[in-house]
Amino acid sequence: MIFGIGLLVFGIYQYKNKKNMSINKEAVLQSTITCPECGHKKEETMPTNACQYFYDCENCKQVLKPIGEDCCVYCSYGTVPCPPIQLDQSCC
Ligand SMILES: [Zn+2]
């Protein structure tokens, strides 16, 4: 019985450790940008050290800029926001 409880506590401990590790995960760097002009989608790799403020759509040649308060085109048009936002850091 005591052994059973010990195992259970150990299991919870392991589970919490795993959870902490997932919080420290690295940011996703692939984001698919959808052009608001023509709907063209393109998967791009985001830079981790800088924000991309301008993005040229390869289909309609429109130069995209972030919407409103967004720091970069990935936050506005991408499926995944930029790495600093994902990691809860202030953006450039
Ligand atoms: Zn376009």
PDB file of the backbone (N, CA, C, O) and the ligand in Angstrom, with CONECT records:
HET     ZN  A 101       1
ATOM      1  N   MET A   1       0.841  -1.216   0.000  1.00  0.00           N
ATOM      2  CA  MET A   1       0.000   0.000   0.000  1.00  0.00           C
ATOM      3  C   MET A   1       0.874   1.264   0.000  1.00  0.00           C
ATOM      4  O   MET A   1       0.691   2.168  -0.815  1.00  0.00           O
ATOM      5  N   ILE A   2       1.831   1.296   0.941  1.00  0.00           N
ATOM      6  CA  ILE A   2       2.733   2.456   1.002  1.00  0.00           C
ATOM      7  C   ILE A   2       3.567   2.534  -0.286  1.00  0.00           C
ATOM      8  O   ILE A   2       3.834   3.613  -0.816  1.00  0.00           O
ATOM      9  N   PHE A   3       3.954   1.383  -0.753  1.00  0.00           N
ATOM     10  CA  PHE A   3       4.730   1.329  -1.993  1.00  0.00           C
ATOM     11  C   PHE A   3       3.925   1.917  -3.158  1.00  0.00           C
ATOM     12  O   PHE A   3       4.460   2.626  -4.010  1.00  0.00           O
ATOM     13  N   GLY A   4       2.610   1.598  -3.169  1.00  0.00           N
ATOM     14  CA  GLY A   4       1.718   2.108  -4.214  1.00  0.00           C
ATOM     15  C   GLY A   4       1.647   3.619  -4.200  1.00  0.00           C
ATOM     16  O   GLY A   4       1.727   4.263  -5.246  1.00  0.00           O
ATOM     17  N   ILE A   5       1.493   4.191  -2.998  1.00  0.00           N
ATOM     18  CA  ILE A   5       1.426   5.655  -2.874  1.00  0.00           C
ATOM     19  C   ILE A   5       2.746   6.280  -3.331  1.00  0.00           C
ATOM     20  O   ILE A   5       2.763   7.309  -4.007  1.00  0.00           O
ATOM     21  N   GLY A   6       3.847   5.635  -2.947  1.00  0.00           N
ATOM     22  CA  GLY A   6       5.161   6.123  -3.350  1.00  0.00           C
ATOM     23  C   GLY A   6       5.284   6.184  -4.859  1.00  0.00           C
ATOM     24  O   GLY A   6       5.801   7.159  -5.405  1.00  0.00           O
ATOM     25  N   LEU A   7       4.821   5.167  -5.523  1.00  0.00           N
ATOM     26  CA  LEU A   7       4.871   5.120  -6.988  1.00  0.00           C
ATOM     27  C   LEU A   7       4.040   6.238  -7.591  1.00  0.00           C
ATOM     28  O   LEU A   7       4.441   6.878  -8.563  1.00  0.00           O
ATOM     29  N   LEU A   8       2.866   6.462  -6.994  1.00  0.00           N
ATOM     30  CA  LEU A   8       1.954   7.484  -7.477  1.00  0.00           C
ATOM     31  C   LEU A   8       2.600   8.867  -7.380  1.00  0.00           C
ATOM     32  O   LEU A   8       2.558   9.655  -8.324  1.00  0.00           O
ATOM     33  N   VAL A   9       3.210   9.149  -6.194  1.00  0.00           N
ATOM     34  CA  VAL A   9       3.872  10.433  -5.975  1.00  0.00           C
ATOM     35  C   VAL A   9       5.009  10.611  -6.971  1.00  0.00           C
ATOM     36  O   VAL A   9       5.217  11.694  -7.519  1.00  0.00           O
ATOM     37  N   PHE A  10       5.737   9.523  -7.191  1.00  0.00           N
ATOM     38  CA  PHE A  10       6.855   9.569  -8.134  1.00  0.00           C
ATOM     39  C   PHE A  10       6.345   9.872  -9.543  1.00  0.00           C
ATOM     40  O   PHE A  10       6.966  10.614 -10.304  1.00  0.00           O
ATOM     41  N   GLY A  11       5.196   9.276  -9.867  1.00  0.00           N
ATOM     42  CA  GLY A  11       4.599   9.501 -11.183  1.00  0.00           C
ATOM     43  C   GLY A  11       4.217  10.955 -11.365  1.00  0.00           C
ATOM     44  O   GLY A  11       4.470  11.530 -12.423  1.00  0.00           O
ATOM     45  N   ILE A  12       3.610  11.563 -10.352  1.00  0.00           N
ATOM     46  CA  ILE A  12       3.220  12.975 -10.412  1.00  0.00           C
ATOM     47  C   ILE A  12       4.462  13.851 -10.553  1.00  0.00           C
ATOM     48  O   ILE A  12       4.473  14.820 -11.311  1.00  0.00           O
ATOM     49  N   TYR A  13       5.509  13.490  -9.807  1.00  0.00           N
ATOM     50  CA  TYR A  13       6.758  14.242  -9.858  1.00  0.00           C
ATOM     51  C   TYR A  13       7.332  14.238 -11.274  1.00  0.00           C
ATOM     52  O   TYR A  13       7.763  15.271 -11.785  1.00  0.00           O
ATOM     53  N   GLN A  14       7.329  13.055 -11.897  1.00  0.00           N
ATOM     54  CA  GLN A  14       7.828  12.920 -13.266  1.00  0.00           C
ATOM     55  C   GLN A  14       6.982  13.756 -14.224  1.00  0.00           C
ATOM     56  O   GLN A  14       7.511  14.413 -15.121  1.00  0.00           O
ATOM     57  N   TYR A  15       5.675  13.725 -14.028  1.00  0.00           N
ATOM     58  CA  TYR A  15       4.749  14.444 -14.884  1.00  0.00           C
ATOM     59  C   TYR A  15       5.011  15.945 -14.810  1.00  0.00           C
ATOM     60  O   TYR A  15       5.013  16.637 -15.828  1.00  0.00           O
ATOM     61  N   LYS A  16       5.234  16.442 -13.580  1.00  0.00           N
ATOM     62  CA  LYS A  16       5.504  17.875 -13.401  1.00  0.00           C
ATOM     63  C   LYS A  16       6.818  18.271 -14.067  1.00  0.00           C
ATOM     64  O   LYS A  16       6.923  19.335 -14.677  1.00  0.00           O
ATOM     65  N   ASN A  17       7.811  17.405 -13.943  1.00  0.00           N
ATOM     66  CA  ASN A  17       9.096  17.667 -14.598  1.00  0.00           C
ATOM     67  C   ASN A  17       8.927  17.805 -16.102  1.00  0.00           C
ATOM     68  O   ASN A  17       9.507  18.690 -16.732  1.00  0.00           O
ATOM     69  N   LYS A  18       8.121  16.912 -16.665  1.00  0.00           N
ATOM     70  CA  LYS A  18       7.873  16.946 -18.103  1.00  0.00           C
ATOM     71  C   LYS A  18       7.190  18.247 -18.493  1.00  0.00           C
ATOM     72  O   LYS A  18       7.517  18.851 -19.514  1.00  0.00           O
ATOM     73  N   LYS A  19       6.236  18.673 -17.668  1.00  0.00           N
ATOM     74  CA  LYS A  19       5.505  19.900 -17.950  1.00  0.00           C
ATOM     75  C   LYS A  19       6.448  21.103 -17.958  1.00  0.00           C
ATOM     76  O   LYS A  19       6.366  21.960 -18.838  1.00  0.00           O
ATOM     77  N   ASN A  20       7.342  21.157 -16.970  1.00  0.00           N
ATOM     78  CA  ASN A  20       8.305  22.255 -16.898  1.00  0.00           C
ATOM     79  C   ASN A  20       9.193  22.284 -18.139  1.00  0.00           C
ATOM     80  O   ASN A  20       9.527  23.349 -18.659  1.00  0.00           O
ATOM     81  N   MET A  21       9.565  21.093 -18.600  1.00  0.00           N
ATOM     82  CA  MET A  21      10.419  21.024 -19.771  1.00  0.00           C
ATOM     83  C   MET A  21       9.709  21.559 -21.000  1.00  0.00           C
ATOM     84  O   MET A  21      10.321  22.208 -21.848  1.00  0.00           O
ATOM     85  N   SER A  22       8.401  21.281 -21.096  1.00  0.00           N
ATOM     86  CA  SER A  22       7.686  21.733 -22.279  1.00  0.00           C
ATOM     87  C   SER A  22       7.530  23.255 -22.283  1.00  0.00           C
ATOM     88  O   SER A  22       7.389  23.857 -23.348  1.00  0.00           O
ATOM     89  N   ILE A  23       7.553  23.881 -21.108  1.00  0.00           N
ATOM     90  CA  ILE A  23       7.470  25.343 -21.044  1.00  0.00           C
ATOM     91  C   ILE A  23       8.748  25.964 -21.610  1.00  0.00           C
ATOM     92  O   ILE A  23       8.720  27.019 -22.244  1.00  0.00           O
ATOM     93  N   ASN A  24       9.876  25.274 -21.363  1.00  0.00           N
ATOM     94  CA  ASN A  24      11.158  25.795 -21.843  1.00  0.00           C
ATOM     95  C   ASN A  24      11.451  25.421 -23.289  1.00  0.00           C
ATOM     96  O   ASN A  24      12.582  25.564 -23.753  1.00  0.00           O
ATOM     97  N   LYS A  25      10.449  24.950 -23.992  1.00  0.00           N
ATOM     98  CA  LYS A  25      10.688  24.523 -25.370  1.00  0.00           C
ATOM     99  C   LYS A  25      11.118  25.697 -26.242  1.00  0.00           C
ATOM    100  O   LYS A  25      10.898  26.862 -25.909  1.00  0.00           O
ATOM    101  N   GLU A  26      11.727  25.361 -27.344  1.00  0.00           N
ATOM    102  CA  GLU A  26      12.171  26.399 -28.265  1.00  0.00           C
ATOM    103  C   GLU A  26      11.013  26.846 -29.140  1.00  0.00           C
ATOM    104  O   GLU A  26      10.047  26.111 -29.350  1.00  0.00           O
ATOM    105  N   ALA A  27      11.129  28.041 -29.635  1.00  0.00           N
ATOM    106  CA  ALA A  27      10.070  28.610 -30.450  1.00  0.00           C
ATOM    107  C   ALA A  27       9.985  27.913 -31.805  1.00  0.00           C
ATOM    108  O   ALA A  27      10.979  27.426 -32.343  1.00  0.00           O
ATOM    109  N   VAL A  28       8.772  27.883 -32.332  1.00  0.00           N
ATOM    110  CA  VAL A  28       8.560  27.356 -33.681  1.00  0.00           C
ATOM    111  C   VAL A  28       9.058  28.393 -34.678  1.00  0.00           C
ATOM    112  O   VAL A  28       8.722  29.573 -34.575  1.00  0.00           O
ATOM    113  N   LEU A  29       9.850  27.958 -35.633  1.00  0.00           N
ATOM    114  CA  LEU A  29      10.431  28.914 -36.579  1.00  0.00           C
ATOM    115  C   LEU A  29       9.756  28.912 -37.950  1.00  0.00           C
ATOM    116  O   LEU A  29      10.005  29.784 -38.782  1.00  0.00           O
ATOM    117  N   GLN A  30       8.894  27.912 -38.167  1.00  0.00           N
ATOM    118  CA  GLN A  30       8.201  27.854 -39.454  1.00  0.00           C
ATOM    119  C   GLN A  30       6.843  28.536 -39.323  1.00  0.00           C
ATOM    120  O   GLN A  30       6.062  28.203 -38.432  1.00  0.00           O
ATOM    121  N   SER A  31       6.567  29.469 -40.190  1.00  0.00           N
ATOM    122  CA  SER A  31       5.277  30.141 -40.180  1.00  0.00           C
ATOM    123  C   SER A  31       4.796  30.289 -41.618  1.00  0.00           C
ATOM    124  O   SER A  31       5.566  30.647 -42.510  1.00  0.00           O
ATOM    125  N   THR A  32       3.516  30.010 -41.831  1.00  0.00           N
ATOM    126  CA  THR A  32       2.980  30.149 -43.176  1.00  0.00           C
ATOM    127  C   THR A  32       2.305  31.497 -43.315  1.00  0.00           C
ATOM    128  O   THR A  32       1.310  31.777 -42.645  1.00  0.00           O
ATOM    129  N   ILE A  33       2.841  32.319 -44.174  1.00  0.00           N
ATOM    130  CA  ILE A  33       2.292  33.653 -44.406  1.00  0.00           C
ATOM    131  C   ILE A  33       1.223  33.577 -45.490  1.00  0.00           C
ATOM    132  O   ILE A  33       1.433  32.985 -46.548  1.00  0.00           O
ATOM    133  N   THR A  34       0.067  34.191 -45.207  1.00  0.00           N
ATOM    134  CA  THR A  34      -0.995  34.271 -46.195  1.00  0.00           C
ATOM    135  C   THR A  34      -1.105  35.722 -46.656  1.00  0.00           C
ATOM    136  O   THR A  34      -1.346  36.617 -45.846  1.00  0.00           O
ATOM    137  N   CYS A  35      -0.934  35.946 -47.925  1.00  0.00           N
ATOM    138  CA  CYS A  35      -1.019  37.302 -48.473  1.00  0.00           C
ATOM    139  C   CYS A  35      -2.468  37.782 -48.422  1.00  0.00           C
ATOM    140  O   CYS A  35      -3.360  37.096 -48.922  1.00  0.00           O
ATOM    141  N   PRO A  36      -2.719  38.968 -47.817  1.00  0.00           N
ATOM    142  CA  PRO A  36      -4.087  39.477 -47.728  1.00  0.00           C
ATOM    143  C   PRO A  36      -4.608  39.985 -49.077  1.00  0.00           C
ATOM    144  O   PRO A  36      -5.813  40.170 -49.246  1.00  0.00           O
ATOM    145  N   GLU A  37      -3.725  40.205 -50.011  1.00  0.00           N
ATOM    146  CA  GLU A  37      -4.124  40.737 -51.324  1.00  0.00           C
ATOM    147  C   GLU A  37      -4.622  39.631 -52.249  1.00  0.00           C
ATOM    148  O   GLU A  37      -5.675  39.752 -52.876  1.00  0.00           O
ATOM    149  N   CYS A  38      -3.839  38.544 -52.322  1.00  0.00           N
ATOM    150  CA  CYS A  38      -4.172  37.501 -53.303  1.00  0.00           C
ATOM    151  C   CYS A  38      -4.427  36.139 -52.664  1.00  0.00           C
ATOM    152  O   CYS A  38      -4.823  35.204 -53.359  1.00  0.00           O
ATOM    153  N   GLY A  39      -4.207  36.005 -51.351  1.00  0.00           N
ATOM    154  CA  GLY A  39      -4.466  34.737 -50.672  1.00  0.00           C
ATOM    155  C   GLY A  39      -3.360  33.708 -50.855  1.00  0.00           C
ATOM    156  O   GLY A  39      -3.510  32.556 -50.447  1.00  0.00           O
ATOM    157  N   HIS A  40      -2.252  34.113 -51.464  1.00  0.00           N
ATOM    158  CA  HIS A  40      -1.128  33.202 -51.693  1.00  0.00           C
ATOM    159  C   HIS A  40      -0.494  32.816 -50.354  1.00  0.00           C
ATOM    160  O   HIS A  40      -0.256  33.670 -49.501  1.00  0.00           O
ATOM    161  N   LYS A  41      -0.223  31.512 -50.181  1.00  0.00           N
ATOM    162  CA  LYS A  41       0.380  31.015 -48.936  1.00  0.00           C
ATOM    163  C   LYS A  41       1.802  30.562 -49.198  1.00  0.00           C
ATOM    164  O   LYS A  41       2.092  29.936 -50.217  1.00  0.00           O
ATOM    165  N   LYS A  42       2.686  30.886 -48.263  1.00  0.00           N
ATOM    166  CA  LYS A  42       4.082  30.458 -48.400  1.00  0.00           C
ATOM    167  C   LYS A  42       4.647  30.203 -47.014  1.00  0.00           C
ATOM    168  O   LYS A  42       4.524  31.036 -46.116  1.00  0.00           O
ATOM    169  N   GLU A  43       5.278  29.020 -46.848  1.00  0.00           N
ATOM    170  CA  GLU A  43       5.909  28.726 -45.568  1.00  0.00           C
ATOM    171  C   GLU A  43       7.288  29.363 -45.529  1.00  0.00           C
ATOM    172  O   GLU A  43       8.100  29.174 -46.435  1.00  0.00           O
ATOM    173  N   GLU A  44       7.542  30.117 -44.471  1.00  0.00           N
ATOM    174  CA  GLU A  44       8.822  30.807 -44.333  1.00  0.00           C
ATOM    175  C   GLU A  44       9.469  30.419 -43.008  1.00  0.00           C
ATOM    176  O   GLU A  44       8.788  30.042 -42.054  1.00  0.00           O
ATOM    177  N   THR A  45      10.781  30.518 -42.967  1.00  0.00           N
ATOM    178  CA  THR A  45      11.505  30.308 -41.720  1.00  0.00           C
ATOM    179  C   THR A  45      11.785  31.673 -41.105  1.00  0.00           C
ATOM    180  O   THR A  45      12.381  32.542 -41.740  1.00  0.00           O
ATOM    181  N   MET A  46      11.347  31.849 -39.863  1.00  0.00           N
ATOM    182  CA  MET A  46      11.498  33.158 -39.223  1.00  0.00           C
ATOM    183  C   MET A  46      12.893  33.310 -38.621  1.00  0.00           C
ATOM    184  O   MET A  46      13.448  32.352 -38.083  1.00  0.00           O
ATOM    185  N   PRO A  47      13.457  34.513 -38.712  1.00  0.00           N
ATOM    186  CA  PRO A  47      14.729  34.768 -38.025  1.00  0.00           C
ATOM    187  C   PRO A  47      14.482  34.879 -36.520  1.00  0.00           C
ATOM    188  O   PRO A  47      13.456  35.417 -36.105  1.00  0.00           O
ATOM    189  N   THR A  48      15.406  34.379 -35.701  1.00  0.00           N
ATOM    190  CA  THR A  48      15.209  34.432 -34.248  1.00  0.00           C
ATOM    191  C   THR A  48      15.759  35.720 -33.659  1.00  0.00           C
ATOM    192  O   THR A  48      15.383  36.110 -32.553  1.00  0.00           O
ATOM    193  N   ASN A  49      16.639  36.377 -34.384  1.00  0.00           N
ATOM    194  CA  ASN A  49      17.323  37.534 -33.816  1.00  0.00           C
ATOM    195  C   ASN A  49      16.795  38.873 -34.334  1.00  0.00           C
ATOM    196  O   ASN A  49      17.255  39.930 -33.903  1.00  0.00           O
ATOM    197  N   ALA A  50      15.843  38.829 -35.246  1.00  0.00           N
ATOM    198  CA  ALA A  50      15.328  40.077 -35.808  1.00  0.00           C
ATOM    199  C   ALA A  50      13.879  39.889 -36.226  1.00  0.00           C
ATOM    200  O   ALA A  50      13.428  38.769 -36.467  1.00  0.00           O
ATOM    201  N   CYS A  51      13.159  40.996 -36.309  1.00  0.00           N
ATOM    202  CA  CYS A  51      11.786  40.940 -36.780  1.00  0.00           C
ATOM    203  C   CYS A  51      11.750  41.332 -38.246  1.00  0.00           C
ATOM    204  O   CYS A  51      12.492  42.206 -38.695  1.00  0.00           O
ATOM    205  N   GLN A  52      10.881  40.674 -38.973  1.00  0.00           N
ATOM    206  CA  GLN A  52      10.743  41.028 -40.387  1.00  0.00           C
ATOM    207  C   GLN A  52       9.569  41.974 -40.538  1.00  0.00           C
ATOM    208  O   GLN A  52       8.415  41.597 -40.333  1.00  0.00           O
ATOM    209  N   TYR A  53       9.877  43.198 -40.895  1.00  0.00           N
ATOM    210  CA  TYR A  53       8.851  44.232 -40.967  1.00  0.00           C
ATOM    211  C   TYR A  53       8.206  44.304 -42.347  1.00  0.00           C
ATOM    212  O   TYR A  53       7.039  44.669 -42.484  1.00  0.00           O
ATOM    213  N   PHE A  54       8.981  43.952 -43.356  1.00  0.00           N
ATOM    214  CA  PHE A  54       8.446  43.950 -44.713  1.00  0.00           C
ATOM    215  C   PHE A  54       8.508  42.548 -45.295  1.00  0.00           C
ATOM    216  O   PHE A  54       9.435  41.787 -45.018  1.00  0.00           O
ATOM    217  N   TYR A  55       7.521  42.221 -46.098  1.00  0.00           N
ATOM    218  CA  TYR A  55       7.517  40.914 -46.751  1.00  0.00           C
ATOM    219  C   TYR A  55       6.959  41.083 -48.154  1.00  0.00           C
ATOM    220  O   TYR A  55       5.867  41.621 -48.340  1.00  0.00           O
ATOM    221  N   ASP A  56       7.715  40.621 -49.134  1.00  0.00           N
ATOM    222  CA  ASP A  56       7.240  40.709 -50.515  1.00  0.00           C
ATOM    223  C   ASP A  56       6.501  39.435 -50.881  1.00  0.00           C
ATOM    224  O   ASP A  56       7.060  38.342 -50.796  1.00  0.00           O
ATOM    225  N   CYS A  57       5.258  39.571 -51.285  1.00  0.00           N
ATOM    226  CA  CYS A  57       4.515  38.404 -51.756  1.00  0.00           C
ATOM    227  C   CYS A  57       5.102  37.982 -53.096  1.00  0.00           C
ATOM    228  O   CYS A  57       5.207  38.788 -54.020  1.00  0.00           O
ATOM    229  N   GLU A  58       5.484  36.705 -53.194  1.00  0.00           N
ATOM    230  CA  GLU A  58       6.119  36.254 -54.436  1.00  0.00           C
ATOM    231  C   GLU A  58       5.105  36.115 -55.564  1.00  0.00           C
ATOM    232  O   GLU A  58       5.487  36.027 -56.731  1.00  0.00           O
ATOM    233  N   ASN A  59       3.833  36.095 -55.233  1.00  0.00           N
ATOM    234  CA  ASN A  59       2.800  35.926 -56.258  1.00  0.00           C
ATOM    235  C   ASN A  59       2.342  37.244 -56.870  1.00  0.00           C
ATOM    236  O   ASN A  59       2.362  37.410 -58.090  1.00  0.00           O
ATOM    237  N   CYS A  60       1.924  38.193 -56.006  1.00  0.00           N
ATOM    238  CA  CYS A  60       1.391  39.459 -56.544  1.00  0.00           C
ATOM    239  C   CYS A  60       2.337  40.640 -56.345  1.00  0.00           C
ATOM    240  O   CYS A  60       2.023  41.768 -56.723  1.00  0.00           O
ATOM    241  N   LYS A  61       3.502  40.370 -55.747  1.00  0.00           N
ATOM    242  CA  LYS A  61       4.549  41.391 -55.556  1.00  0.00           C
ATOM    243  C   LYS A  61       4.153  42.521 -54.603  1.00  0.00           C
ATOM    244  O   LYS A  61       4.816  43.556 -54.538  1.00  0.00           O
ATOM    245  N   GLN A  62       3.064  42.304 -53.870  1.00  0.00           N
ATOM    246  CA  GLN A  62       2.633  43.285 -52.883  1.00  0.00           C
ATOM    247  C   GLN A  62       3.611  43.277 -51.698  1.00  0.00           C
ATOM    248  O   GLN A  62       4.019  42.214 -51.231  1.00  0.00           O
ATOM    249  N   VAL A  63       3.979  44.463 -51.220  1.00  0.00           N
ATOM    250  CA  VAL A  63       4.839  44.533 -50.037  1.00  0.00           C
ATOM    251  C   VAL A  63       3.938  44.599 -48.809  1.00  0.00           C
ATOM    252  O   VAL A  63       3.195  45.562 -48.618  1.00  0.00           O
ATOM    253  N   LEU A  64       4.016  43.554 -47.979  1.00  0.00           N
ATOM    254  CA  LEU A  64       3.174  43.482 -46.777  1.00  0.00           C
ATOM    255  C   LEU A  64       3.876  44.147 -45.608  1.00  0.00           C
ATOM    256  O   LEU A  64       5.093  44.050 -45.452  1.00  0.00           O
ATOM    257  N   LYS A  65       3.081  44.827 -44.787  1.00  0.00           N
ATOM    258  CA  LYS A  65       3.592  45.437 -43.559  1.00  0.00           C
ATOM    259  C   LYS A  65       2.717  44.970 -42.406  1.00  0.00           C
ATOM    260  O   LYS A  65       1.565  44.598 -42.624  1.00  0.00           O
ATOM    261  N   PRO A  66       3.245  44.982 -41.170  1.00  0.00           N
ATOM    262  CA  PRO A  66       2.452  44.526 -40.013  1.00  0.00           C
ATOM    263  C   PRO A  66       1.187  45.375 -39.825  1.00  0.00           C
ATOM    264  O   PRO A  66       1.172  46.569 -40.126  1.00  0.00           O
ATOM    265  N   ILE A  67       0.133  44.732 -39.323  1.00  0.00           N
ATOM    266  CA  ILE A  67      -1.127  45.427 -39.053  1.00  0.00           C
ATOM    267  C   ILE A  67      -1.072  46.041 -37.657  1.00  0.00           C
ATOM    268  O   ILE A  67      -0.706  45.363 -36.697  1.00  0.00           O
ATOM    269  N   GLY A  68      -1.429  47.304 -37.538  1.00  0.00           N
ATOM    270  CA  GLY A  68      -1.567  47.979 -36.246  1.00  0.00           C
ATOM    271  C   GLY A  68      -0.336  47.893 -35.372  1.00  0.00           C
ATOM    272  O   GLY A  68       0.743  48.340 -35.760  1.00  0.00           O
ATOM    273  N   GLU A  69      -0.500  47.306 -34.164  1.00  0.00           N
ATOM    274  CA  GLU A  69       0.570  47.252 -33.172  1.00  0.00           C
ATOM    275  C   GLU A  69       1.502  46.053 -33.380  1.00  0.00           C
ATOM    276  O   GLU A  69       2.499  45.919 -32.671  1.00  0.00           O
ATOM    277  N   ASP A  70       1.190  45.192 -34.333  1.00  0.00           N
ATOM    278  CA  ASP A  70       2.012  44.001 -34.535  1.00  0.00           C
ATOM    279  C   ASP A  70       3.443  44.386 -34.878  1.00  0.00           C
ATOM    280  O   ASP A  70       3.691  45.378 -35.564  1.00  0.00           O
ATOM    281  N   CYS A  71       4.404  43.559 -34.373  1.00  0.00           N
ATOM    282  CA  CYS A  71       5.812  43.904 -34.539  1.00  0.00           C
ATOM    283  C   CYS A  71       6.380  43.425 -35.849  1.00  0.00           C
ATOM    284  O   CYS A  71       7.382  43.969 -36.314  1.00  0.00           O
ATOM    285  N   CYS A  72       5.777  42.424 -36.462  1.00  0.00           N
ATOM    286  CA  CYS A  72       6.333  41.928 -37.717  1.00  0.00           C
ATOM    287  C   CYS A  72       5.245  41.263 -38.559  1.00  0.00           C
ATOM    288  O   CYS A  72       4.128  41.036 -38.093  1.00  0.00           O
ATOM    289  N   VAL A  73       5.594  40.960 -39.793  1.00  0.00           N
ATOM    290  CA  VAL A  73       4.606  40.400 -40.715  1.00  0.00           C
ATOM    291  C   VAL A  73       4.119  39.014 -40.287  1.00  0.00           C
ATOM    292  O   VAL A  73       3.009  38.610 -40.634  1.00  0.00           O
ATOM    293  N   TYR A  74       4.952  38.285 -39.532  1.00  0.00           N
ATOM    294  CA  TYR A  74       4.539  36.952 -39.091  1.00  0.00           C
ATOM    295  C   TYR A  74       3.420  37.042 -38.058  1.00  0.00           C
ATOM    296  O   TYR A  74       2.526  36.196 -38.023  1.00  0.00           O
ATOM    297  N   CYS A  75       3.477  38.084 -37.211  1.00  0.00           N
ATOM    298  CA  CYS A  75       2.424  38.266 -36.209  1.00  0.00           C
ATOM    299  C   CYS A  75       1.098  38.651 -36.879  1.00  0.00           C
ATOM    300  O   CYS A  75       0.024  38.311 -36.383  1.00  0.00           O
ATOM    301  N   SER A  76       1.182  39.354 -37.998  1.00  0.00           N
ATOM    302  CA  SER A  76      -0.021  39.818 -38.684  1.00  0.00           C
ATOM    303  C   SER A  76      -0.575  38.798 -39.674  1.00  0.00           C
ATOM    304  O   SER A  76      -1.786  38.586 -39.735  1.00  0.00           O
ATOM    305  N   TYR A  77       0.298  38.169 -40.444  1.00  0.00           N
ATOM    306  CA  TYR A  77      -0.167  37.326 -41.543  1.00  0.00           C
ATOM    307  C   TYR A  77       0.215  35.854 -41.403  1.00  0.00           C
ATOM    308  O   TYR A  77      -0.289  35.015 -42.149  1.00  0.00           O
ATOM    309  N   GLY A  78       1.096  35.532 -40.461  1.00  0.00           N
ATOM    310  CA  GLY A  78       1.576  34.162 -40.346  1.00  0.00           C
ATOM    311  C   GLY A  78       0.663  33.292 -39.498  1.00  0.00           C
ATOM    312  O   GLY A  78      -0.163  33.794 -38.736  1.00  0.00           O
ATOM    313  N   THR A  79       0.824  31.976 -39.641  1.00  0.00           N
ATOM    314  CA  THR A  79       0.074  31.018 -38.821  1.00  0.00           C
ATOM    315  C   THR A  79       0.675  30.954 -37.421  1.00  0.00           C
ATOM    316  O   THR A  79      -0.008  30.572 -36.470  1.00  0.00           O
ATOM    317  N   VAL A  80       1.946  31.323 -37.287  1.00  0.00           N
ATOM    318  CA  VAL A  80       2.653  31.292 -36.012  1.00  0.00           C
ATOM    319  C   VAL A  80       3.265  32.674 -35.781  1.00  0.00           C
ATOM    320  O   VAL A  80       3.931  33.199 -36.673  1.00  0.00           O
ATOM    321  N   PRO A  81       3.058  33.277 -34.606  1.00  0.00           N
ATOM    322  CA  PRO A  81       3.691  34.573 -34.346  1.00  0.00           C
ATOM    323  C   PRO A  81       5.206  34.435 -34.226  1.00  0.00           C
ATOM    324  O   PRO A  81       5.722  33.325 -34.094  1.00  0.00           O
ATOM    325  N   CYS A  82       5.914  35.553 -34.270  1.00  0.00           N
ATOM    326  CA  CYS A  82       7.376  35.505 -34.297  1.00  0.00           C
ATOM    327  C   CYS A  82       7.962  34.954 -32.991  1.00  0.00           C
ATOM    328  O   CYS A  82       7.308  35.019 -31.950  1.00  0.00           O
ATOM    329  N   PRO A  83       9.189  34.413 -33.034  1.00  0.00           N
ATOM    330  CA  PRO A  83       9.805  33.755 -31.866  1.00  0.00           C
ATOM    331  C   PRO A  83       9.786  34.560 -30.568  1.00  0.00           C
ATOM    332  O   PRO A  83       9.460  33.989 -29.527  1.00  0.00           O
ATOM    333  N   PRO A  84      10.117  35.859 -30.570  1.00  0.00           N
ATOM    334  CA  PRO A  84      10.097  36.599 -29.290  1.00  0.00           C
ATOM    335  C   PRO A  84       8.708  36.620 -28.639  1.00  0.00           C
ATOM    336  O   PRO A  84       8.599  36.565 -27.414  1.00  0.00           O
ATOM    337  N   ILE A  85       7.665  36.699 -29.438  1.00  0.00           N
ATOM    338  CA  ILE A  85       6.292  36.684 -28.927  1.00  0.00           C
ATOM    339  C   ILE A  85       5.960  35.307 -28.349  1.00  0.00           C
ATOM    340  O   ILE A  85       5.348  35.211 -27.285  1.00  0.00           O
ATOM    341  N   GLN A  86       6.361  34.250 -29.043  1.00  0.00           N
ATOM    342  CA  GLN A  86       6.111  32.888 -28.562  1.00  0.00           C
ATOM    343  C   GLN A  86       6.776  32.640 -27.225  1.00  0.00           C
ATOM    344  O   GLN A  86       6.223  31.942 -26.375  1.00  0.00           O
ATOM    345  N   LEU A  87       7.965  33.209 -27.029  1.00  0.00           N
ATOM    346  CA  LEU A  87       8.732  32.986 -25.809  1.00  0.00           C
ATOM    347  C   LEU A  87       8.429  34.049 -24.750  1.00  0.00           C
ATOM    348  O   LEU A  87       9.098  34.122 -23.719  1.00  0.00           O
ATOM    349  N   ASP A  88       7.408  34.873 -25.020  1.00  0.00           N
ATOM    350  CA  ASP A  88       6.954  35.865 -24.060  1.00  0.00           C
ATOM    351  C   ASP A  88       8.005  36.934 -23.791  1.00  0.00           C
ATOM    352  O   ASP A  88       8.088  37.473 -22.687  1.00  0.00           O
ATOM    353  N   GLN A  89       8.801  37.233 -24.804  1.00  0.00           N
ATOM    354  CA  GLN A  89       9.795  38.280 -24.649  1.00  0.00           C
ATOM    355  C   GLN A  89       9.282  39.518 -25.377  1.00  0.00           C
ATOM    356  O   GLN A  89       8.451  39.428 -26.280  1.00  0.00           O
ATOM    357  N   SER A  90       9.793  40.671 -24.965  1.00  0.00           N
ATOM    358  CA  SER A  90       9.405  41.873 -25.670  1.00  0.00           C
ATOM    359  C   SER A  90      10.064  41.854 -27.040  1.00  0.00           C
ATOM    360  O   SER A  90      11.189  41.382 -27.200  1.00  0.00           O
ATOM    361  N   CYS A  91       9.365  42.359 -27.994  1.00  0.00           N
ATOM    362  CA  CYS A  91       9.871  42.301 -29.353  1.00  0.00           C
ATOM    363  C   CYS A  91      10.738  43.523 -29.648  1.00  0.00           C
ATOM    364  O   CYS A  91      10.714  44.513 -28.917  1.00  0.00           O
ATOM    365  N   CYS A  92      11.496  43.430 -30.727  1.00  0.00           N
ATOM    366  CA  CYS A  92      12.434  44.494 -31.086  1.00  0.00           C
ATOM    367  C   CYS A  92      11.748  45.769 -31.470  1.00  0.00           C
ATOM    368  O   CYS A  92      12.412  46.753 -31.796  1.00  0.00           O
TER     369      CYS A  92
HETATM  370 ZN    ZN A 101       0.000  38.336 -52.741  1.00  0.00          ZN2+
END
